[in-house]
Amino acid sequence: MTFHVFGSLTAMSKLKLNITMSIDGFVAGPNQSPEAPLGVGGEELHNWLIPLRAFRESHGEEGGDVNASTPFAEDILAGSGATIMGRNMFGGGPGPWDESWQGWWGDDPPYHHPVFVLTHHPREPLELQGGTTFHFVTDGIESALEQARAAAAGQGISLGGGASVAQQYLAAGLLDELVVSVVPIVLGGGARLFENVGVARLEQVASVEAPGVTHIRYVRAQDLPGAAGKGV
Protein backbone atom coordinates (compact mmCIF):
# COMPACT_ATOMS: atom_id res chain seq x y z
CA MET A 1 0.00 0.00 0.00
CA THR A 2 1.13 3.56 -0.76
CA PHE A 3 -0.31 6.46 1.20
CA HIS A 4 -1.31 9.30 -1.11
CA VAL A 5 -0.80 12.95 -0.20
CA PHE A 6 -3.73 15.34 -0.33
CA GLY A 7 -3.45 19.12 -0.15
CA SER A 8 -2.74 21.00 3.07
CA LEU A 9 -3.20 17.93 5.27
CA THR A 10 0.49 17.07 4.90
CA ALA A 11 1.63 20.50 6.10
CA MET A 12 0.12 19.93 9.54
CA SER A 13 2.27 16.95 10.55
CA LYS A 14 5.72 17.82 11.86
CA LEU A 15 8.64 15.42 11.98
CA LYS A 16 10.27 15.07 15.38
CA LEU A 17 13.21 13.06 16.73
CA ASN A 18 13.77 12.22 20.40
CA ILE A 19 17.17 10.63 20.91
CA THR A 20 19.65 10.01 23.73
CA MET A 21 23.35 10.75 23.19
CA SER A 22 26.52 10.13 25.20
CA ILE A 23 28.69 13.10 26.09
CA ASP A 24 31.16 12.02 23.39
CA GLY A 25 28.43 12.22 20.75
CA PHE A 26 27.29 8.63 20.19
CA VAL A 27 23.69 7.38 20.06
CA ALA A 28 24.76 3.72 20.00
CA GLY A 29 27.90 1.99 21.19
CA PRO A 30 30.46 0.05 19.13
CA ASN A 31 29.91 -3.44 17.73
CA GLN A 32 26.18 -3.30 17.17
CA SER A 33 24.69 -6.75 16.52
CA PRO A 34 21.34 -8.57 16.73
CA GLU A 35 22.33 -9.56 20.26
CA ALA A 36 23.34 -5.99 21.17
CA PRO A 37 21.33 -3.65 18.91
CA LEU A 38 22.58 -0.56 20.79
CA GLY A 39 26.18 -1.75 20.76
CA VAL A 40 28.54 -2.29 23.66
CA GLY A 41 27.45 -0.04 26.53
CA GLY A 42 24.55 1.41 24.54
CA GLU A 43 21.87 0.18 26.93
CA GLU A 44 23.23 2.63 29.51
CA LEU A 45 22.02 5.51 27.37
CA HIS A 46 18.48 4.99 28.62
CA ASN A 47 19.15 4.66 32.34
CA TRP A 48 17.43 8.04 32.83
CA LEU A 49 14.22 6.83 31.17
CA ILE A 50 13.59 3.31 32.48
CA PRO A 51 13.01 4.20 36.19
CA LEU A 52 10.39 6.85 35.36
CA ARG A 53 6.76 6.25 36.25
CA ALA A 54 5.69 7.29 32.75
CA PHE A 55 7.89 4.61 31.20
CA ARG A 56 6.92 1.92 33.72
CA GLU A 57 3.21 2.57 33.32
CA SER A 58 3.52 2.35 29.53
CA HIS A 59 4.91 -1.16 30.05
CA GLY A 60 2.18 -2.24 32.47
CA GLU A 61 4.26 -1.75 35.63
CA GLU A 62 3.56 0.29 38.74
CA GLY A 63 5.58 2.88 40.65
CA GLY A 64 8.55 4.79 39.38
CA ASP A 65 10.10 8.22 39.58
CA VAL A 66 8.63 11.58 38.68
CA ASN A 67 11.18 14.32 37.99
CA ALA A 68 12.20 16.93 35.43
CA SER A 69 12.58 14.18 32.81
CA THR A 70 8.94 13.16 33.07
CA PRO A 71 7.58 15.60 30.43
CA PHE A 72 10.25 14.41 27.99
CA ALA A 73 9.40 10.76 28.64
CA GLU A 74 5.70 11.53 28.15
CA ASP A 75 6.56 13.29 24.90
CA ILE A 76 8.46 10.22 23.65
CA LEU A 77 5.63 7.90 24.64
CA ALA A 78 2.80 10.17 23.46
CA GLY A 79 0.77 9.05 20.52
CA SER A 80 2.10 10.10 17.12
CA GLY A 81 0.20 9.43 13.95
CA ALA A 82 3.08 7.65 12.20
CA THR A 83 6.72 6.66 12.66
CA ILE A 84 9.67 6.54 10.24
CA MET A 85 12.65 4.30 10.96
CA GLY A 86 15.65 2.78 9.24
CA ARG A 87 16.29 -0.83 8.27
CA ASN A 88 18.72 -1.34 11.16
CA MET A 89 16.20 -0.18 13.74
CA PHE A 90 13.60 -2.59 12.38
CA GLY A 91 16.28 -5.27 12.32
CA GLY A 92 16.54 -8.51 10.43
CA GLY A 93 20.02 -7.98 9.02
CA PRO A 94 21.16 -6.54 5.67
CA GLY A 95 20.29 -7.80 2.21
CA PRO A 96 17.03 -9.33 0.95
CA TRP A 97 14.40 -9.84 3.61
CA ASP A 98 13.93 -12.96 5.68
CA GLU A 99 10.18 -12.50 5.92
CA SER A 100 10.00 -14.51 9.13
CA TRP A 101 11.57 -11.45 10.80
CA GLN A 102 8.82 -9.19 12.16
CA GLY A 103 10.87 -6.69 14.17
CA TRP A 104 12.13 -6.62 17.74
CA TRP A 105 8.76 -6.08 19.42
CA GLY A 106 6.76 -9.30 19.09
CA ASP A 107 3.21 -9.61 17.78
CA ASP A 108 1.97 -6.36 19.39
CA PRO A 109 4.56 -3.60 18.78
CA PRO A 110 4.30 -0.40 20.86
CA TYR A 111 3.55 1.92 17.93
CA HIS A 112 -0.19 1.32 17.25
CA HIS A 113 -0.01 3.30 14.00
CA PRO A 114 1.63 2.99 10.56
CA VAL A 115 5.44 2.66 10.58
CA PHE A 116 7.52 3.38 7.47
CA VAL A 117 10.79 1.46 7.23
CA LEU A 118 13.45 2.79 4.86
CA THR A 119 15.11 -0.03 2.96
CA HIS A 120 16.71 -0.93 -0.38
CA HIS A 121 14.78 -4.21 -0.54
CA PRO A 122 11.04 -4.36 -1.28
CA ARG A 123 8.67 -6.19 1.03
CA GLU A 124 4.91 -6.35 1.35
CA PRO A 125 3.35 -4.46 4.29
CA LEU A 126 3.45 -6.33 7.58
CA GLU A 127 0.29 -5.95 9.66
CA LEU A 128 0.60 -6.89 13.33
CA GLN A 129 -1.62 -6.55 16.38
CA GLY A 130 -2.67 -3.30 18.01
CA GLY A 131 -2.92 -1.23 14.85
CA THR A 132 0.75 -1.39 13.84
CA THR A 133 1.49 -1.94 10.17
CA PHE A 134 5.05 -1.76 8.85
CA HIS A 135 5.38 -0.34 5.34
CA PHE A 136 8.70 -0.84 3.55
CA VAL A 137 9.78 2.22 1.55
CA THR A 138 12.40 1.80 -1.18
CA ASP A 139 12.25 5.21 -2.86
CA GLY A 140 13.92 7.42 -0.29
CA ILE A 141 13.43 9.65 2.73
CA GLU A 142 11.15 12.21 1.07
CA SER A 143 8.75 9.52 -0.10
CA ALA A 144 8.70 8.01 3.39
CA LEU A 145 7.91 11.43 4.87
CA GLU A 146 5.13 12.13 2.39
CA GLN A 147 3.52 8.76 3.09
CA ALA A 148 3.90 9.22 6.85
CA ARG A 149 2.25 12.66 6.67
CA ALA A 150 -0.67 11.23 4.73
CA ALA A 151 -1.04 8.39 7.23
CA ALA A 152 -0.67 10.66 10.28
CA ALA A 153 -3.67 12.77 9.19
CA GLY A 154 -2.48 15.89 11.00
CA GLN A 155 -0.84 14.22 13.99
CA GLY A 156 2.89 14.39 14.60
CA ILE A 157 5.40 12.03 13.03
CA SER A 158 8.11 10.38 15.09
CA LEU A 159 11.52 9.72 13.56
CA GLY A 160 12.57 6.49 15.23
CA GLY A 161 16.19 6.38 14.08
CA GLY A 162 18.78 5.03 13.93
CA ALA A 163 21.65 7.41 13.47
CA SER A 164 21.95 7.10 9.68
CA VAL A 165 18.30 7.93 9.09
CA ALA A 166 18.47 10.87 11.51
CA GLN A 167 21.53 12.18 9.65
CA GLN A 168 19.75 11.96 6.31
CA TYR A 169 16.72 13.95 7.50
CA LEU A 170 18.95 16.52 9.25
CA ALA A 171 21.10 16.98 6.14
CA ALA A 172 17.99 17.41 3.97
CA GLY A 173 16.51 20.04 6.30
CA LEU A 174 13.36 17.95 6.80
CA LEU A 175 13.48 17.54 10.58
CA ASP A 176 11.19 20.04 12.33
CA GLU A 177 12.15 19.35 15.95
CA LEU A 178 14.95 17.52 17.70
CA VAL A 179 15.26 16.66 21.40
CA VAL A 180 18.72 15.41 22.37
CA SER A 181 18.97 13.90 25.84
CA VAL A 182 22.66 13.99 26.79
CA VAL A 183 23.82 11.50 29.42
CA PRO A 184 27.18 11.58 31.25
CA ILE A 185 28.65 8.40 29.85
CA VAL A 186 31.52 7.91 27.38
CA LEU A 187 30.97 5.19 24.78
CA GLY A 188 34.25 5.76 22.94
CA GLY A 189 32.86 4.66 19.58
CA GLY A 190 29.77 3.57 17.73
CA ALA A 191 27.16 5.56 15.81
CA ARG A 192 27.39 9.36 15.95
CA LEU A 193 24.37 11.60 15.53
CA PHE A 194 25.96 14.79 14.18
CA GLU A 195 28.00 13.32 11.35
CA ASN A 196 27.43 13.76 7.62
CA VAL A 197 24.69 16.32 8.28
CA GLY A 198 26.15 19.29 6.40
CA VAL A 199 25.13 22.65 7.82
CA ALA A 200 22.14 21.59 9.92
CA ARG A 201 20.13 24.72 10.66
CA LEU A 202 18.81 24.34 14.19
CA GLU A 203 17.88 26.75 16.96
CA GLN A 204 18.02 25.78 20.63
CA VAL A 205 14.75 26.65 22.37
CA ALA A 206 15.07 24.85 25.73
CA SER A 207 17.53 23.10 28.02
CA VAL A 208 16.42 21.17 31.10
CA GLU A 209 18.65 19.45 33.65
CA ALA A 210 17.36 16.28 35.30
CA PRO A 211 18.87 13.40 37.26
CA GLY A 212 21.49 11.78 35.05
CA VAL A 213 20.58 13.65 31.88
CA THR A 214 20.24 17.07 30.22
CA HIS A 215 17.46 17.51 27.66
CA ILE A 216 18.13 20.02 24.86
CA ARG A 217 15.31 20.93 22.49
CA TYR A 218 15.99 22.33 19.01
CA VAL A 219 13.70 23.41 16.20
CA ARG A 220 14.46 23.98 12.56
CA ALA A 221 15.83 27.51 12.37
CA GLN A 222 13.64 28.63 9.49
CA ASP A 223 10.57 27.90 11.65
CA LEU A 224 11.55 30.77 13.97
CA PRO A 225 10.93 34.47 13.19
CA GLY A 226 14.07 36.15 11.94
CA ALA A 227 16.02 32.90 11.78
CA ALA A 228 17.21 33.07 8.18
CA GLY A 229 20.88 32.30 7.82
CA LYS A 230 21.36 30.75 11.24
CA GLY A 231 22.96 27.33 11.58
CA VAL A 232 24.95 25.05 13.80
N, C-alpha and C positions, 0 to 999 in steps of 0.2 A: 504493500500500500504506500502511496505517496500522498502527503498532506499538501493540499493546494492553498495558495496564499490569496486572500481576498482583501483588497482595499486597505483601509486604515486600521483594520484589526491588528495587523502585524506590528504597527508602530507602538502599540500599547504595551507589548511584552518586552521587558528589559532582561538582558543577559547578565547574570551575576555569578561570581566565583567566590566561595568561602574555602580557604585553604590554610593549613598550618605549616609553618616553615621553621627550621632550626636557625640559630643565630648565625651559622655560616652559610645560610642561603639554600638549604636543600629541603625538598618536600617529600623525599623518600631517600632511604639509605642506600648504600652500595649493595651489589649482588642481589638485585630483585629476582624472585623466582616464584613459581606457583606455591611453594611452601612458605615463602616470605615475600608476599606481594609488595610490602612497603620497604623491603630491603633490610639489611642488618641494622638494628637499632631504630628502625622507622616506626615501630609500634609506640615508642616513647613519645612521639610527636603529639599523641592524643591523650596524654595523661591528664591534661587540664579538663578535657571534655567528659571522660567516662564517669568520674565521680558525681557529676551534676545530676540533680533531681530531674531536670528536663530530659536528659539523656536516658536515665534509668527508667523513667516512666514510659518513654517511647519504646522501650524494650520489655515492657510488662513487669518491671521491678519497682519496688517501693523504696522510699527514703532517698537520701542523696543531698548534696550541697546546693545552696543557693548563694550566689555571689555575683560579682560584677561581670562574670562570664555568662551568666544565665541568659541575658537578652541575645547574645551572639549564638549560644547553643539553640535557643528557640528559633532564631532566624534560619540556622542551618536545617533544623528539623521541620520548619514550617512548610505547608503545602505549596509547592510550585505547580505550574501547569504542565511542565515538561522538563526533561533533563537531557543534556548532551554529554557524552563521554567518549573517550578513546578506546581503541581495541584492547590496549593493555589493562585498562580499568575493568572492562567487561571480562577479560581473561580468556583462557582457552588456547593460548600460545599463538605464534605467528603462522603465516601461511594459510592455505585453504581450511575452511571450518571443519572441525569435528562436531557435527550437529548434535551429538550427545551432550556437549557442553552447554549449560544454560545459565552461566554466570556463577558468582560466588555466593548467592543469597538464598538458594533453595527454591522451592516451588512458589513462595509468596514473598517476592522482593519488597524492600521498604519504600519503593517509589510510588506505586499506586497511580501512575499516570504514564503516558508514552515516554520512552527513552530512546534517543537516537545515538547509535553507536557508529563512530567513524571508522571505516575499514577500507582496505583495498580489495576485499573478497566478498562477492555478493552472497546473501543469505536471505531466505524468506523470513518475514516477521515472526517473532517468537512471543506468543501470548501465554502469560503465566497467571497465577491467581492474584486476586486483590486489585485488578485493574492495571497491572503493569504489562505493557507490550514493548518488546525491544524491536526497533526498526534499524536495519543495517544500511548505512548511507555510504555509497561508494563515489559520490561526485563532489566531495569537498565540504569545507567548513561552512561556506555561505549557504549551500543547499541544506545542510543540516539545520542551520539557524532558521532559514525560511520555513522549513517543515515544522520545527519546534514551535515557532511563533504561531503558525496556523493551528497546531494541536493545542497550544496553551490557551487559546481563545481569550487573550487579555491578561491572563495571569503571568507571573514571572517565570523565567526560565533559569534553571540551575545548570551551571557548567560543572560537571562532576570531575573533570580531570581525565588523565593525569597531567604531568608537567608538559609534555609535548603538545597536547591539545590546548592547554592554557596559553602556551607560548604562541601558538598559531593565531588564536583569537586576539591576544594582546598585540601582536605584530600587525594584524589587519585592522586594528582600531575598532573592533566589534564588541569588545567587552564594556558594558555600561558601568559596572560596579565590581569592586574587588575588595574583599576583606582578608587581610593577611594576619594570622594569629601567630606571633613569633614566640617560640619557647626557648628557654635557656639551656639547650643541649647542643653539642657539636657532633655532627654525623661524619664529617671528614670526607665525604664523597657521596655519590648517588645522583639523583635527579634534581637539577636546579630549576627554580621557577623563572628568574629573570635572566634568561640566556636566549639568544637568538630572537629577541623581541624588537629589535630596532629602536626607534625613539618612541617608546610607549608614552602617550600623553595622558598622564594621570594627575589628579589633584587630591591631596590628603584633606579629608573633611572631619576626621575624628581619630582620637587615640585614647584607648582605655586600658589602664593597668588592672590586672586581676591576679589572683594567686597562680603563679607558675606560668604566666602568659601575658603578652601585651597585644591587644587587638588594634589594628590600624585599618581604617576604612578609607578607600579611595573611590573617586568617581572619574569617569572619562572627562578630561579637561574641557572639551568643547561643550559639555552639558552645563557648564557653569557660566554665569554672565561675565563677560570680559576675559574669558580664558583663552582666547586665540593666541597661539604661539607658545603656550606653556608646554613643558614636557619634563620628564624625568629620565 
